[in-house]
């Protein structure tokens, strides 16, 4: 059934392409006097690029409803991206898709203007962000301020980011990969007190690179503790938070 649904979806996608520019149509979709549908850009020319007839101004509401329900493949599908998104979210994904050129994945983007391919990220961060790079599945975050780290493990590159916002501390891990690839990994955050007894441990799935940090922090699918609780786990002015990556069994 999954294969059948995917085949039907592929056929439908071809019908949702503008007959003129071949891009997927988004509402409003207008019809010419002979019934040809066009995207808003092409219909704005005044005459149908297919038959030369005038556009009637009538919108194809049935087709617009189908467009809103349909999932669209990433434009970089031929390069290997297998992700599908609604018409409202496809553009945002494509801007950060790891199967094309991406910006330096540092959470503090202002510090680096690098842009390149996913397979070149490790070489870049080792050369330009060595102080924030490590290899292995575990590390300790002792900073009470915002901190970030590139982690190389499992043959992948992960990005850890912690920040303080509105009296709370947030932390999460991204994979430089798609959301489906990221779902194969999890991260455990462990706060430990000086007495070696009290501790808090929270585990969350790793997020894909196309998901923005603020979206992750607002979703609740991340480490999230108030400032008062954090103070319990500060030893000699340093935080004791362990971070451990592992695969989902």
C-alpha positions as a Markdown table, in Angstrom:
| # | Residue | x | y | z |
|---|---|---|---|---|
| 1 | Unk | 0.0 | 0.0 | 0.0 |
| 2 | Unk | 2.9 | 2.4 | 0.8 |
| 3 | Unk | 4.4 | 1.8 | -2.7 |
| 4 | Unk | 0.9 | 2.3 | -4.3 |
| 5 | Unk | 0.4 | 5.5 | -2.4 |
| 6 | Unk | 3.8 | 6.8 | -3.4 |
| 7 | Unk | 3.1 | 5.9 | -7.1 |
| 8 | Unk | -0.2 | 7.8 | -7.0 |
| 9 | Unk | 1.5 | 10.7 | -5.3 |
| 10 | Unk | 4.2 | 10.9 | -8.0 |
| 11 | Unk | 1.5 | 10.9 | -10.7 |
| 12 | Unk | -0.4 | 13.7 | -8.9 |
| 13 | Unk | 2.8 | 15.8 | -8.5 |
| 14 | Unk | 3.1 | 16.0 | -12.3 |
| 15 | Unk | -0.4 | 17.4 | -12.5 |
| 16 | Unk | 0.5 | 20.0 | -9.9 |
| 17 | Unk | 3.2 | 21.5 | -12.1 |
| 18 | Unk | 2.5 | 24.7 | -13.9 |
| 19 | Unk | 2.1 | 23.9 | -17.6 |
| 20 | Unk | 4.4 | 26.8 | -18.4 |
| 21 | Unk | 7.3 | 27.1 | -16.0 |
| 22 | Unk | 7.0 | 23.4 | -14.7 |
| 23 | Unk | 7.3 | 24.6 | -11.1 |
| 24 | Unk | 4.9 | 23.3 | -8.5 |
| 25 | Unk | 1.9 | 25.6 | -8.3 |
| 26 | Unk | 0.9 | 27.3 | -5.0 |
| 27 | Unk | -2.4 | 29.2 | -4.4 |
| 28 | Unk | -3.7 | 31.2 | -6.0 |
| 29 | Unk | -4.0 | 29.0 | -9.1 |
| 30 | Unk | -5.9 | 30.6 | -12.0 |
| 31 | Unk | -7.5 | 29.3 | -15.1 |
| 32 | Unk | -7.4 | 30.7 | -18.6 |
| 33 | Unk | -10.6 | 30.8 | -20.7 |
| 34 | Unk | -9.7 | 27.4 | -22.1 |
| 35 | Unk | -9.2 | 25.8 | -18.7 |
| 36 | Unk | -5.4 | 25.7 | -18.5 |
| 37 | Unk | -4.1 | 26.1 | -14.9 |
| 38 | Unk | -1.1 | 28.3 | -14.2 |
| 39 | Unk | 0.9 | 29.5 | -11.2 |
| 40 | Unk | 0.5 | 33.1 | -10.0 |
| 41 | Unk | 3.7 | 34.2 | -11.8 |
| 42 | Unk | 2.7 | 32.8 | -15.2 |
| 43 | Unk | -1.0 | 33.9 | -15.0 |
| 44 | Unk | 0.3 | 37.4 | -14.2 |
| 45 | Unk | 1.4 | 37.7 | -17.8 |
| 46 | Unk | -2.2 | 38.2 | -18.8 |
| 47 | Unk | -2.3 | 35.5 | -21.5 |
| 48 | Unk | -2.0 | 31.8 | -21.2 |
| 49 | Unk | 1.5 | 30.6 | -22.2 |
| 50 | Unk | -0.1 | 27.4 | -23.5 |
| 51 | Unk | -2.9 | 28.5 | -25.8 |
| 52 | Unk | -2.6 | 32.3 | -25.8 |
| 53 | Unk | -6.1 | 32.8 | -24.3 |
| 54 | Unk | -6.8 | 35.4 | -21.7 |
| 55 | Unk | -6.9 | 34.5 | -18.0 |
| 56 | Unk | -10.4 | 34.5 | -16.7 |
| 57 | Unk | -9.4 | 35.5 | -13.1 |
| 58 | Unk | -11.3 | 32.3 | -11.9 |
| 59 | Unk | -9.4 | 30.3 | -9.3 |
| 60 | Unk | -9.3 | 26.5 | -9.4 |
| 61 | Unk | -10.2 | 26.0 | -5.7 |
| 62 | Unk | -10.3 | 22.2 | -6.0 |
| 63 | Unk | -6.7 | 22.1 | -7.2 |
| 64 | Unk | -5.7 | 24.6 | -4.5 |
| 65 | Unk | -7.1 | 22.3 | -1.9 |
| 66 | Unk | -5.1 | 19.4 | -3.3 |
| 67 | Unk | -1.9 | 21.5 | -3.3 |
| 68 | Unk | -2.4 | 22.2 | 0.4 |
| 69 | Unk | -2.8 | 18.5 | 1.3 |
| 70 | Unk | 0.0 | 17.2 | -1.0 |
| 71 | Unk | 3.6 | 16.4 | 0.2 |
| 72 | Unk | 6.3 | 17.6 | -2.1 |
| 73 | Unk | 9.8 | 16.1 | -2.7 |
| 74 | Unk | 12.9 | 18.2 | -2.1 |
| 75 | Unk | 14.3 | 19.8 | -5.2 |
| 76 | Unk | 17.6 | 18.0 | -4.4 |
| 77 | Unk | 16.0 | 14.6 | -4.7 |
| 78 | Unk | 18.3 | 13.6 | -7.5 |
| 79 | Unk | 21.2 | 14.3 | -5.2 |
| 80 | Unk | 19.9 | 11.9 | -2.6 |
| 81 | Unk | 17.3 | 13.8 | -0.4 |
| 82 | Unk | 14.3 | 11.6 | 0.2 |
| 83 | Unk | 12.4 | 14.1 | 2.4 |
| 84 | Unk | 8.8 | 15.3 | 1.6 |
| 85 | Unk | 7.2 | 18.5 | 2.9 |
| 86 | Unk | 4.0 | 20.5 | 2.7 |
| 87 | Unk | 4.0 | 23.4 | 0.3 |
| 88 | Unk | 4.3 | 25.8 | 3.2 |
| 89 | Unk | 7.5 | 24.1 | 4.5 |
| 90 | Unk | 9.3 | 22.9 | 1.4 |
| 91 | Unk | 11.1 | 26.2 | 0.7 |
| 92 | Unk | 12.5 | 26.5 | 4.2 |
| 93 | Unk | 13.8 | 22.9 | 4.0 |
| 94 | Unk | 15.4 | 23.4 | 0.6 |
| 95 | Unk | 17.3 | 26.4 | 1.9 |
| 96 | Unk | 19.0 | 24.2 | 4.5 |
| 97 | Unk | 18.9 | 20.8 | 2.7 |
| 98 | Unk | 22.2 | 18.9 | 3.4 |
| 99 | Unk | 22.2 | 17.5 | -0.2 |
| 100 | Unk | 23.1 | 20.9 | -1.5 |
| 101 | Unk | 25.5 | 23.6 | -0.3 |
| 102 | Unk | 24.9 | 24.6 | 3.3 |
| 103 | Unk | 26.1 | 27.3 | 5.6 |
| 104 | Unk | 28.6 | 26.6 | 8.3 |
| 105 | Unk | 26.5 | 24.7 | 10.9 |
| 106 | Unk | 27.8 | 26.7 | 13.8 |
| 107 | Unk | 24.7 | 27.9 | 15.9 |
| 108 | Unk | 26.4 | 31.3 | 16.0 |
| 109 | Unk | 26.3 | 31.9 | 12.2 |
| 110 | Unk | 27.7 | 35.4 | 12.4 |
| 111 | Unk | 31.1 | 34.0 | 13.2 |
| 112 | Unk | 31.6 | 32.1 | 10.0 |
| 113 | Unk | 30.7 | 32.8 | 6.3 |
| 114 | Unk | 31.8 | 29.3 | 5.0 |
| 115 | Unk | 29.4 | 27.6 | 2.7 |
| 116 | Unk | 30.0 | 24.1 | 1.2 |
| 117 | Unk | 28.8 | 20.5 | 0.8 |
| 118 | Unk | 28.0 | 18.2 | 3.7 |
| 119 | Unk | 31.0 | 16.0 | 3.0 |
| 120 | Unk | 33.3 | 19.0 | 3.5 |
| 121 | Unk | 31.9 | 20.1 | 6.9 |
| 122 | Unk | 34.3 | 18.0 | 9.0 |
| 123 | Unk | 37.3 | 19.3 | 7.2 |
| 124 | Unk | 36.1 | 22.8 | 7.6 |
| 125 | Unk | 35.3 | 22.6 | 11.3 |
| 126 | Unk | 38.6 | 20.9 | 12.1 |
| 127 | Unk | 40.4 | 23.7 | 10.3 |
| 128 | Unk | 38.4 | 26.7 | 11.5 |
| 129 | Unk | 36.6 | 25.6 | 14.7 |
| 130 | Unk | 39.2 | 23.3 | 16.3 |
| 131 | Unk | 38.4 | 24.5 | 19.8 |
| 132 | Unk | 34.8 | 23.5 | 19.3 |
| 133 | Unk | 35.5 | 20.1 | 17.7 |
| 134 | Unk | 35.8 | 16.7 | 19.2 |
| 135 | Unk | 35.6 | 13.1 | 18.2 |
| 136 | Unk | 33.7 | 10.6 | 20.3 |
| 137 | Unk | 30.2 | 10.0 | 21.7 |
| 138 | Unk | 30.6 | 11.7 | 25.1 |
| 139 | Unk | 31.8 | 15.0 | 26.5 |
| 140 | Unk | 31.3 | 17.4 | 29.4 |
| 141 | Unk | 29.8 | 20.9 | 29.2 |
| 142 | Unk | 31.0 | 23.0 | 32.1 |
| 143 | Unk | 29.9 | 26.5 | 30.8 |
| 144 | Unk | 27.1 | 28.5 | 32.4 |
| 145 | Unk | 26.7 | 30.6 | 29.3 |
| 146 | Unk | 25.9 | 29.7 | 25.7 |
| 147 | Unk | 28.1 | 26.9 | 24.3 |
| 148 | Unk | 28.3 | 24.8 | 21.2 |
| 149 | Unk | 30.3 | 21.9 | 19.9 |
| 150 | Unk | 30.9 | 19.9 | 16.7 |
| 151 | Unk | 31.0 | 16.2 | 17.4 |
| 152 | Unk | 32.3 | 13.6 | 15.0 |
| 153 | Unk | 31.1 | 10.1 | 15.7 |
| 154 | Unk | 29.4 | 7.2 | 13.9 |
| 155 | Unk | 30.8 | 8.6 | 10.7 |
| 156 | Unk | 28.6 | 11.6 | 11.1 |
| 157 | Unk | 28.9 | 15.2 | 12.2 |
| 158 | Unk | 26.6 | 16.4 | 15.1 |
| 159 | Unk | 26.2 | 19.9 | 16.5 |
| 160 | Unk | 25.5 | 20.5 | 20.2 |
| 161 | Unk | 24.1 | 23.8 | 21.3 |
| 162 | Unk | 23.1 | 25.1 | 24.7 |
| 163 | Unk | 21.8 | 28.6 | 25.5 |
| 164 | Unk | 20.1 | 30.5 | 28.3 |
| 165 | Unk | 16.8 | 32.2 | 27.5 |
| 166 | Unk | 14.3 | 33.8 | 29.8 |
| 167 | Unk | 15.7 | 32.2 | 32.9 |
| 168 | Unk | 15.9 | 28.7 | 31.5 |
| 169 | Unk | 18.7 | 26.6 | 30.0 |
| 170 | Unk | 18.0 | 24.8 | 26.7 |
| 171 | Unk | 20.2 | 22.3 | 24.9 |
| 172 | Unk | 19.8 | 20.0 | 21.9 |
| 173 | Unk | 21.8 | 18.1 | 19.3 |
| 174 | Unk | 21.4 | 18.3 | 15.5 |
| 175 | Unk | 22.7 | 15.8 | 12.9 |
| 176 | Unk | 24.2 | 17.3 | 9.7 |
| 177 | Unk | 21.6 | 15.2 | 7.9 |
| 178 | Unk | 17.9 | 14.8 | 7.3 |
| 179 | Unk | 15.3 | 14.4 | 10.0 |
| 180 | Unk | 14.8 | 10.7 | 9.1 |
| 181 | Unk | 18.6 | 10.1 | 9.4 |
| 182 | Unk | 18.7 | 12.0 | 12.7 |
| 183 | Unk | 15.9 | 9.9 | 14.2 |
| 184 | Unk | 18.4 | 7.0 | 14.3 |
| 185 | Unk | 20.2 | 8.8 | 17.1 |
| 186 | Unk | 19.5 | 10.0 | 20.6 |
| 187 | Unk | 21.3 | 12.2 | 23.1 |
| 188 | Unk | 21.3 | 11.9 | 26.9 |
| 189 | Unk | 21.9 | 15.0 | 29.0 |
| 190 | Unk | 23.0 | 14.3 | 32.6 |
| 191 | Unk | 23.4 | 16.9 | 35.4 |
| 192 | Unk | 25.5 | 15.7 | 38.4 |
| 193 | Unk | 25.7 | 17.4 | 41.8 |
| 194 | Unk | 29.0 | 17.7 | 43.8 |
| 195 | Unk | 27.9 | 15.0 | 46.2 |
| 196 | Unk | 27.9 | 12.4 | 43.4 |
| 197 | Unk | 24.4 | 11.3 | 44.4 |
| 198 | Unk | 21.9 | 13.8 | 43.1 |
| 199 | Unk | 21.5 | 13.9 | 39.3 |
| 200 | Unk | 19.0 | 14.6 | 36.6 |
| 201 | Unk | 19.1 | 12.7 | 33.3 |
| 202 | Unk | 17.0 | 13.5 | 30.2 |
| 203 | Unk | 17.1 | 11.8 | 26.8 |
| 204 | Unk | 15.9 | 13.2 | 23.5 |
| 205 | Unk | 16.1 | 12.3 | 19.8 |
| 206 | Unk | 18.6 | 14.1 | 17.7 |
| 207 | Unk | 17.1 | 16.6 | 15.3 |
| 208 | Unk | 17.8 | 17.1 | 11.6 |
| 209 | Unk | 19.7 | 20.0 | 10.3 |
| 210 | Unk | 16.7 | 21.6 | 8.5 |
| 211 | Unk | 15.0 | 22.2 | 11.9 |
| 212 | Unk | 16.0 | 25.6 | 13.3 |
| 213 | Unk | 17.3 | 25.8 | 16.8 |
| 214 | Unk | 14.6 | 28.1 | 18.1 |
| 215 | Unk | 12.0 | 25.7 | 16.7 |
| 216 | Unk | 13.7 | 22.8 | 18.6 |
| 217 | Unk | 13.8 | 24.8 | 21.8 |
| 218 | Unk | 10.2 | 25.9 | 21.5 |
| 219 | Unk | 9.0 | 22.4 | 20.8 |
| 220 | Unk | 9.9 | 21.0 | 24.2 |
| 221 | Unk | 11.8 | 18.1 | 22.5 |
| 222 | Unk | 15.1 | 19.2 | 24.1 |
| 223 | Unk | 16.9 | 19.6 | 27.4 |
| 224 | Unk | 15.0 | 22.3 | 29.3 |
| 225 | Unk | 15.7 | 23.2 | 32.9 |
| 226 | Unk | 15.2 | 26.4 | 34.9 |
| 227 | Unk | 18.1 | 28.5 | 36.2 |
| 228 | Unk | 17.3 | 27.6 | 39.9 |
| 229 | Unk | 17.7 | 23.9 | 39.2 |
| 230 | Unk | 20.9 | 24.5 | 37.2 |
| 231 | Unk | 22.5 | 26.1 | 40.3 |
| 232 | Unk | 22.2 | 22.8 | 42.2 |
| 233 | Unk | 24.6 | 21.3 | 39.7 |
| 234 | Unk | 27.3 | 24.0 | 39.7 |
| 235 | Unk | 30.6 | 22.9 | 41.3 |
| 236 | Unk | 33.2 | 25.6 | 41.9 |
| 237 | Unk | 31.6 | 27.9 | 39.4 |
| 238 | Unk | 31.4 | 25.3 | 36.7 |
| 239 | Unk | 28.4 | 23.3 | 35.4 |
| 240 | Unk | 28.6 | 19.5 | 35.5 |
| 241 | Unk | 26.5 | 18.3 | 32.5 |
| 242 | Unk | 27.5 | 15.2 | 30.6 |
| 243 | Unk | 26.4 | 14.7 | 27.0 |
| 244 | Unk | 26.3 | 11.3 | 25.4 |
| 245 | Unk | 25.3 | 10.3 | 21.9 |
| 246 | Unk | 24.1 | 6.8 | 21.0 |
| 247 | Unk | 22.0 | 5.0 | 18.4 |
| 248 | Unk | 18.3 | 4.2 | 18.9 |
| 249 | Unk | 18.0 | 0.5 | 19.5 |
